[in-house]
Amino acid sequence: MASRAGDGSPVVGANVVLAGTKMGAATDINGVYYTTNIPAGTYEVQVSAAGYKTVHLPDLRISADLLKVQNVTLEETALQGEEVTIFAERPLIERDKTSSVQITDAAQLQQLPVRGYNYIIKIQSGVQSYNYNSTNAGSYYNENTNGPRISVRGSREDEVMFNVDGVTLNDPYSGFITFRIPDLAWDEFAFRKGNFSAEYGRFMSGVVCRRRLAGKPYFAPMNMPNSTLEPAAWLTAAGIPHHLPRAWRMPGGGSDRVMTRIWPDGGKRKSLVLVENPHPQTFGGPLNENHSFWYVGGLLRKAGGHGPALVFADLEQGWYLVEDLGDTLLLALVEEAGREDPRVEAWMEEVLDILLDLQHGLQGVFDPTRVHALPYDYELMTVWESGYFRERFAEGLLGLPLDRAAFDSECQELARRVETSTPKGVLFRDFQSTNVLRTDDSWRLIDFQGARLGPPQYDVASFVNDPYLRLPAPLRSRLVQRFARRRAAHGLESAASFLEAYPLVAAHRMMQALGAYGLLSKVKGKWWFLRHVPAALGHLQELLGQPAFDACPELRRVTRAAAEQVAGGVLERLRPADEGTA
């Protein structure tokens, strides 16, 4: 009942709403309200009426099969009056409870040092337990086989009823239940011992009533860095107006970042992307990859809007909000059209033209002290590319024997040749088809936090030789030749100079990719990356066949041995039998 403070007279027409749901009621002429079919759980109740202060009742617990009486007193005030918070507590005595009932909610289940509700039942008075013995098990699945069997007040174990959301799970013939739902799916369970109403039928000893967790209007997985992913909280922190926001966890890739699509008004306004990266990559300096993303993203916006709009960032806490560019990846368009479709070459040329404009436009603008990434130099090439390939792929994944001294000596010489033969400009490093999106009118870039100074051939090689795309060799050659001519037309360097250094840089990119596939699959358990190994290995072999690598016999031999193993089915044997694909 809702009554007026002071004289206790009823408040007519007060709105009683369960926050975050569509459930509620209005008080009648006597100030009385009621609502039915509320799933068991904890709710915040808001009571409001014109001319009265709004009353909030946080953490109001609704239990299964019990009538909850909650009286509210409203204080008169102006329409803009302050809110009053009332902390409701469960009464010591439930007046409508006629049987012995033990109610345990999800929060208690998480705190108790037990493995499930059957262990909680085990410790109640009047319950005997004994361990499951497979030699006398029946043909039906018994709920208690996942832990101790229970007997309530001397009954047989098949005389305990298990009820889920009002549906009986017991087999009508044997009395046992035939399936089980994981414990984490429960919001509440109630255990009754005798003296229960006729609604529970023929079971005479005990009743276990369980209620599943109800869905939320937002995505809140338990394994996220911030386990309370309620979109309203993030939008409020960013100062963005919202109403009934929705959220959806986006699929992950090779990165450890967590990305979530958020609709501030439930779909009425354009969505945003929340990026959570509380443990960003850093190399010992004051900056990390979150700082790099925000800085490079600003450059891309100024250079023609080639990246997402930057909305809000809390870089110290490791999260930021950006424009949602959609899901139309260049890779998806190529796969849908087919690699021989003429449009594919046109798309590739358009994206490479954007890369050339950025290389030209950001020359002298890009500040390497504003990013966390290591400079692309001799040390990076020998440790994080050729060394990465040897350690994580050749030795780590495939277990290939090799002459380390000869291998490292050859790769060190390659790194020296790259350093002395190429100019330095902005390098994005992960410039590939999964990081290029098609919007309504343009191509847009994402995942550019690895930007640094480096050779201009690198991003071209990363894009054209992308193992995800698997483009035909003639097409890849035409794209590289065209890019070299266009760079020369911009006065950056001659086409011949660009093409001379291209295979050296491209080989380093392919070694880096193969090393990454070895790490992601074997170390991080993302085995689906193995499907890209054949294409990357084929591109590397193709590059190593050129005269520029005649002084690298050990590198050629190791790559050839790896290709032979892959052709012999080693990747299928490495992949766990039960591992799915992404």
JOCORJO-V424066 format. One record per residue. SS is DSSP state (hx for helix, st for strand, lp for the rest). PHI is phi in whole degrees, -180 to 180 (NA if undefined). OMEGA is omega as a letter, one per 20 degrees, with the letter a starting at -180 (NA if undefined). Layout:
SS;PHI;OMEGA
SS;PHI;OMEGA
//
This chain:
lp;NA;r
st;-108;a
st;-128;a
st;-84;r
lp;-66;r
lp;105;a
lp;-102;r
lp;73;r
lp;-72;a
st;-68;r
lp;-102;a
lp;-92;r
lp;78;r
lp;-73;r
st;-92;r
st;-117;a
st;-127;r
st;-87;a
lp;-56;r
lp;83;r
lp;-129;r
lp;-103;a
lp;-97;r
st;168;a
st;-160;r
st;-125;a
lp;-73;a
lp;-90;a
lp;-64;r
lp;-99;a
lp;78;a
lp;-95;r
lp;-136;r
lp;-158;r
lp;-145;a
lp;-123;r
lp;58;r
lp;-89;r
lp;-61;r
lp;-60;r
st;160;r
st;-106;a
st;-131;r
st;-104;a
st;-106;r
st;-116;r
st;-119;a
st;-140;r
lp;-155;r
lp;-61;r
lp;89;a
st;-131;r
lp;-69;r
lp;-74;a
st;-109;r
st;-110;r
st;-118;a
st;-77;r
st;57;r
st;-83;a
st;-90;r
st;-107;a
lp;-106;a
lp;-65;r
lp;65;r
lp;-121;r
lp;-84;r
lp;-105;r
lp;-104;a
lp;-134;r
lp;-87;a
st;-133;r
st;-108;a
st;-105;r
lp;-100;r
st;-68;r
lp;-165;r
lp;-68;a
lp;-63;a
lp;-101;a
lp;-68;a
lp;-73;r
lp;-88;r
st;-115;r
st;-106;r
lp;-114;r
lp;-91;a
lp;-85;r
lp;-122;r
lp;-70;a
lp;-66;r
lp;-64;a
lp;-123;r
lp;-87;a
lp;-69;a
lp;-98;a
lp;-95;a
lp;-101;r
lp;-126;r
st;-77;a
st;-127;r
st;-113;a
st;-107;r
st;-127;a
st;-100;a
hx;-62;a
hx;-63;r
hx;-67;r
hx;-60;a
hx;-72;a
hx;-90;a
lp;-75;a
lp;-82;r
lp;-133;a
lp;-101;a
lp;167;a
hx;-67;a
hx;-66;r
hx;-74;r
hx;-69;r
hx;-61;a
hx;-56;a
lp;-90;r
lp;-81;r
lp;-67;r
lp;83;a
st;-116;r
st;-110;a
st;-134;r
st;-151;a
lp;-73;r
lp;-70;r
lp;-120;a
hx;-65;a
hx;-74;r
hx;-117;r
lp;-72;r
lp;-80;a
lp;-82;r
lp;-98;r
lp;-70;r
lp;-104;r
hx;-54;a
hx;-86;r
hx;-70;r
lp;-92;a
lp;131;a
lp;-70;r
st;-75;a
st;-124;r
st;-131;a
st;-100;r
lp;54;r
lp;82;a
lp;-80;r
lp;-74;a
hx;-68;a
hx;-84;r
hx;-100;r
st;-101;a
st;-89;r
st;-115;a
st;-126;r
st;-121;r
lp;50;r
lp;86;a
st;-109;r
st;-78;a
lp;-95;a
st;-70;r
lp;-67;a
lp;-65;a
lp;-90;a
lp;-93;a
lp;89;r
lp;-81;r
st;-96;a
lp;-107;r
lp;-157;a
lp;-138;r
lp;-110;a
lp;-56;a
hx;-62;a
hx;-68;a
hx;-84;a
st;-95;r
st;-98;a
st;-163;r
st;-139;a
st;-122;a
st;-112;a
st;-112;r
st;-121;r
lp;72;r
lp;59;r
lp;-98;a
lp;-72;a
hx;-68;a
hx;-62;a
hx;-93;r
lp;72;a
lp;-83;a
lp;-78;a
lp;-106;a
lp;-103;a
st;-157;r
st;-134;r
st;-112;r
st;-106;a
st;-124;r
st;-123;r
st;-75;r
lp;-62;r
lp;-81;r
lp;-68;r
lp;-111;r
lp;-79;r
lp;-148;a
lp;-91;a
lp;-139;r
lp;-69;a
lp;-77;a
lp;-100;a
lp;-85;r
lp;-54;r
lp;-117;a
lp;-78;r
lp;-113;a
lp;-78;r
lp;-95;a
hx;-58;a
hx;-59;a
hx;-66;r
hx;-68;a
hx;-65;r
hx;-63;r
hx;-61;r
lp;-88;a
lp;73;a
lp;-102;r
lp;-60;a
lp;-155;r
lp;-152;a
lp;50;a
lp;-68;r
st;-124;a
st;-145;r
st;-147;r
st;-71;a
lp;-87;r
lp;-61;r
lp;-92;r
lp;-131;a
lp;-81;a
lp;-84;r
lp;-91;r
lp;-69;r
st;-109;a
st;-119;a
st;-134;r
st;-86;a
st;-124;r
st;-104;a
lp;-60;a
lp;-120;r
lp;67;r
lp;117;a
lp;-76;r
lp;-111;a
lp;-61;a
lp;-77;r
st;-119;r
st;-117;r
st;-92;r
st;-113;r
st;-107;a
lp;-145;a
lp;-71;r
lp;-125;a
lp;-72;r
lp;-67;r
lp;-148;a
lp;-121;r
lp;94;r
lp;-89;a
lp;-75;a
lp;-104;r
lp;-130;a
hx;-67;r
hx;-67;r
hx;-61;a
hx;-63;r
hx;-58;a
hx;-67;r
hx;-68;a
hx;-67;r
hx;-60;r
hx;-65;r
hx;-63;a
hx;-64;r
hx;-65;a
hx;-71;a
lp;-88;r
lp;129;r
lp;69;a
lp;-83;r
st;-123;r
lp;-72;r
lp;-65;a
st;-93;a
st;-98;a
st;-161;r
st;-145;r
st;-122;a
lp;-68;r
lp;-70;r
lp;-85;r
lp;86;r
st;-150;r
st;-158;r
st;-115;r
st;-135;r
st;-60;r
lp;-88;a
lp;-90;r
lp;94;a
lp;-123;a
lp;-84;r
st;-75;r
hx;-57;r
hx;-57;a
hx;-65;r
hx;-65;r
hx;-66;a
hx;-65;r
hx;-71;a
hx;-77;a
lp;97;a
lp;-69;r
lp;-92;a
lp;-67;a
hx;-59;a
hx;-64;a
hx;-61;r
hx;-63;r
hx;-65;r
hx;-63;a
hx;-61;r
hx;-64;r
hx;-62;a
hx;-69;r
hx;-65;r
hx;-65;r
hx;-64;r
hx;-60;r
hx;-63;r
hx;-60;r
hx;-70;r
hx;-60;a
hx;-77;a
hx;-71;a
lp;-92;r
lp;-64;a
lp;83;r
lp;-102;a
lp;-64;a
lp;-108;a
hx;-66;r
hx;-79;a
hx;-97;r
lp;-124;a
lp;-89;a
lp;-67;r
lp;-69;r
lp;-64;r
lp;-80;a
lp;-136;a
hx;-56;a
hx;-64;a
hx;-63;a
hx;-64;a
hx;-80;a
hx;-95;a
hx;-99;r
lp;-127;r
hx;-67;r
hx;-67;r
hx;-62;r
hx;-61;a
hx;-66;a
hx;-73;a
hx;-90;a
hx;-105;a
hx;-63;a
hx;-88;a
lp;-69;a
lp;-90;a
lp;-95;a
lp;66;a
lp;-77;r
lp;-77;r
lp;-151;r
lp;-88;a
hx;-60;a
hx;-61;a
hx;-67;a
hx;-60;a
hx;-65;r
hx;-63;r
hx;-64;a
hx;-70;r
hx;-64;r
hx;-66;r
hx;-60;r
hx;-63;r
hx;-64;r
hx;-65;r
hx;-64;a
hx;-63;a
hx;-92;a
hx;-115;a
lp;-130;r
lp;-75;a
lp;-109;r
st;-151;a
st;-67;a
st;-130;a
lp;-90;r
lp;73;r
lp;-104;r
lp;-84;a
lp;-148;a
hx;-65;r
hx;-82;r
hx;-115;r
st;-122;a
st;-116;r
st;-99;r
lp;-99;a
lp;-60;a
lp;-133;a
lp;-163;r
st;-94;a
st;-129;a
st;-108;r
lp;-135;r
lp;59;a
lp;-116;a
lp;-71;r
lp;-90;a
lp;-63;a
st;-166;r
st;-88;a
st;-174;a
lp;-71;a
lp;-68;a
hx;-70;a
hx;-63;a
hx;-67;r
hx;-64;r
hx;-65;r
hx;-61;a
hx;-80;a
hx;-71;a
lp;-95;a
lp;-54;a
lp;-63;r
lp;-67;a
lp;-79;a
lp;54;a
lp;-74;r
lp;-63;a
hx;-58;r
hx;-60;r
hx;-66;r
hx;-62;r
hx;-65;r
hx;-63;a
hx;-66;r
hx;-66;r
hx;-61;a
hx;-63;a
hx;-63;r
hx;-61;r
hx;-66;a
hx;-70;r
hx;-63;r
hx;-64;r
hx;-65;r
lp;-84;r
lp;75;a
lp;-86;r
lp;-170;a
lp;-71;r
hx;-61;a
hx;-63;r
hx;-65;r
hx;-63;a
hx;-71;r
hx;-65;a
hx;-87;a
hx;-56;a
hx;-63;r
hx;-65;r
hx;-70;a
hx;-63;r
hx;-63;r
hx;-63;r
hx;-63;a
hx;-68;r
hx;-66;r
hx;-63;a
hx;-63;a
hx;-66;r
hx;-62;r
hx;-65;r
hx;-63;r
hx;-65;r
hx;-66;a
hx;-63;a
hx;-79;a
hx;-78;a
hx;-88;a
lp;-95;r
lp;75;r
lp;-93;a
hx;-67;a
hx;-67;r
hx;-69;r
hx;-64;a
hx;-68;r
hx;-93;a
hx;-63;a
hx;-57;a
hx;-66;a
hx;-63;r
hx;-68;r
hx;-65;r
hx;-63;a
hx;-65;r
hx;-61;r
hx;-61;r
hx;-68;a
hx;-68;r
lp;-75;a
lp;-80;a
hx;-58;a
hx;-60;a
hx;-114;a
lp;-63;r
lp;-90;a
lp;-125;a
hx;-66;a
hx;-70;r
hx;-62;r
hx;-64;a
hx;-65;a
hx;-64;r
hx;-66;r
hx;-65;r
hx;-64;r
hx;-64;r
hx;-63;r
hx;-65;r
hx;-64;a
hx;-64;r
hx;-63;r
lp;-84;r
lp;92;a
hx;-65;a
hx;-66;r
hx;-65;r
hx;-74;r
hx;-74;a
lp;-70;r
lp;-57;a
lp;-63;a
lp;-99;a
lp;-84;r
lp;-87;r
lp;-116;r
lp;-91;NA
//
